[in-house]
């Protein structure tokens, strides 16, 4: 039994490190991914991924139910088991391609990750310093 405990103590940190690295790679998908489904009259698509899970999917502005999702370092798959499925492969840091399948067939997708400023940067861009405020209007005569 002592040998088994030593084995666990020796290899547990490495296993924990490997698991953490995989989770961080899956989180590289985190963000808003946008694209167009060309089969449906150029329908806009938006996929939101957070903490390694697909949290929302919209097609033509209408949200669709996401029953399952699997996010790995280089692929994402999700859908609702009865109506549609999506499989994406990362082809760059901010680009992915894949396939949308539903009961009408399949279509190729290309998505781009939206680059958004952080909340702090967005707030800072709307703040006007006091000395830069416009001068009060002069009364007309």
C-alpha positions as CSV (number, residue, x, y, z in Angstrom):
1,X,0.0,0.0,0.0
2,X,2.9,2.4,0.7
3,X,4.1,2.0,-2.8
4,X,0.7,2.9,-4.2
5,X,0.6,6.0,-2.1
6,X,4.0,7.1,-3.2
7,X,3.0,6.5,-6.8
8,X,0.0,8.7,-6.4
9,X,2.0,11.4,-4.6
10,X,4.6,11.4,-7.3
11,X,2.3,11.5,-10.3
12,X,-0.7,13.5,-9.0
13,X,0.9,17.0,-9.6
14,X,1.7,16.0,-13.2
15,X,-1.8,14.8,-13.8
16,X,-3.2,17.9,-12.3
17,X,-1.0,20.1,-14.5
18,X,-2.0,18.2,-17.6
19,X,-5.7,18.6,-16.8
20,X,-5.2,22.3,-16.1
21,X,-3.4,22.8,-19.5
22,X,-6.2,21.1,-21.4
23,X,-8.9,23.2,-19.6
24,X,-7.0,26.4,-20.5
25,X,-6.7,25.3,-24.1
26,X,-10.4,24.7,-24.3
27,X,-11.0,28.2,-22.8
28,X,-9.1,29.7,-25.8
29,X,-12.5,29.2,-27.5
30,X,-14.2,31.4,-25.0
31,X,-15.8,34.4,-26.6
32,X,-18.4,35.3,-29.3
33,X,-18.0,33.6,-32.6
34,X,-19.9,35.0,-35.6
35,X,-20.5,33.8,-39.2
36,X,-23.1,33.2,-41.8
37,X,-25.0,30.1,-42.9
38,X,-25.1,30.5,-46.6
39,X,-27.7,27.8,-47.2
40,X,-30.4,29.9,-45.4
41,X,-30.3,33.2,-47.3
42,X,-27.0,34.2,-45.6
43,X,-28.4,33.8,-42.1
44,X,-26.2,35.3,-39.4
45,X,-25.0,32.9,-36.7
46,X,-23.6,33.8,-33.3
47,X,-22.1,31.3,-30.9
48,X,-21.2,32.2,-27.3
49,X,-18.6,30.0,-25.5
50,X,-17.7,30.6,-21.8
51,X,-15.7,28.4,-19.4
52,X,-15.3,25.7,-22.1
53,X,-19.0,25.4,-22.8
54,X,-21.3,26.6,-25.5
55,X,-23.7,28.8,-23.6
56,X,-25.8,30.2,-26.5
57,X,-26.4,29.8,-30.2
58,X,-28.5,32.1,-32.4
59,X,-29.5,31.7,-36.0
60,X,-31.0,34.7,-37.7
61,X,-31.3,36.4,-34.3
62,X,-33.4,33.5,-32.8
63,X,-31.9,31.6,-29.9
64,X,-31.7,27.8,-30.3
65,X,-31.6,25.3,-27.5
66,X,-28.2,23.9,-26.7
67,X,-28.6,20.5,-25.0
68,X,-25.0,19.4,-25.2
69,X,-21.6,20.8,-25.9
70,X,-18.0,19.5,-26.0
71,X,-15.1,21.9,-26.2
72,X,-11.5,20.7,-26.7
73,X,-8.4,22.6,-27.6
74,X,-9.0,22.3,-31.3
75,X,-12.7,21.5,-31.8
76,X,-16.2,22.3,-30.5
77,X,-19.3,20.2,-31.0
78,X,-22.8,21.1,-29.8
79,X,-26.5,20.9,-30.6
80,X,-29.8,19.6,-29.5
81,X,-30.1,15.9,-30.0
82,X,-33.3,16.0,-32.1
83,X,-33.0,19.0,-34.5
84,X,-29.4,20.1,-35.2
85,X,-25.7,19.6,-34.5
86,X,-22.7,21.8,-35.1
87,X,-19.0,20.6,-35.3
88,X,-16.3,23.3,-35.5
89,X,-12.5,23.0,-35.9
90,X,-10.1,25.8,-35.1
91,X,-8.1,26.9,-38.1
92,X,-6.5,29.9,-36.4
93,X,-6.6,31.9,-33.1
94,X,-9.7,33.7,-34.3
95,X,-11.1,31.6,-37.1
96,X,-12.9,28.3,-37.2
97,X,-14.6,26.2,-39.9
98,X,-17.1,23.4,-39.6
99,X,-20.4,22.0,-40.4
100,X,-24.0,22.6,-39.4
101,X,-26.4,19.6,-39.8
102,X,-30.2,19.5,-39.4
103,X,-33.0,17.5,-40.9
104,X,-32.7,19.3,-44.2
105,X,-29.1,18.5,-44.7
106,X,-25.6,19.9,-44.0
107,X,-23.8,23.2,-44.7
108,X,-20.2,24.4,-44.3
109,X,-19.6,27.2,-41.8
110,X,-16.7,29.7,-41.3
111,X,-16.7,31.7,-38.1
112,X,-14.6,34.5,-36.7
113,X,-14.1,35.3,-33.1
114,X,-15.1,38.8,-32.2
115,X,-12.5,40.9,-30.6
116,X,-14.1,42.9,-27.8
117,X,-12.5,45.4,-25.5
118,X,-12.6,44.6,-21.8
119,X,-15.3,46.1,-19.7
120,X,-12.7,48.4,-18.1
121,X,-11.5,49.6,-21.5
122,X,-15.1,50.2,-22.7
123,X,-15.9,52.3,-19.6
124,X,-12.7,54.3,-20.0
125,X,-13.5,55.1,-23.6
126,X,-16.7,56.8,-22.5
127,X,-15.2,58.9,-19.8
128,X,-14.6,62.5,-20.7
129,X,-12.0,64.3,-18.6
130,X,-13.3,67.5,-16.9
131,X,-10.8,69.7,-18.7
132,X,-11.8,68.3,-22.1
133,X,-15.5,69.0,-21.6
134,X,-17.0,71.4,-24.1
135,X,-17.3,75.0,-23.0
136,X,-20.8,76.2,-22.1
137,X,-22.7,77.9,-25.0
138,X,-22.7,81.7,-25.1
139,X,-26.1,83.3,-24.8
140,X,-27.2,84.7,-28.2
141,X,-27.8,88.5,-28.4
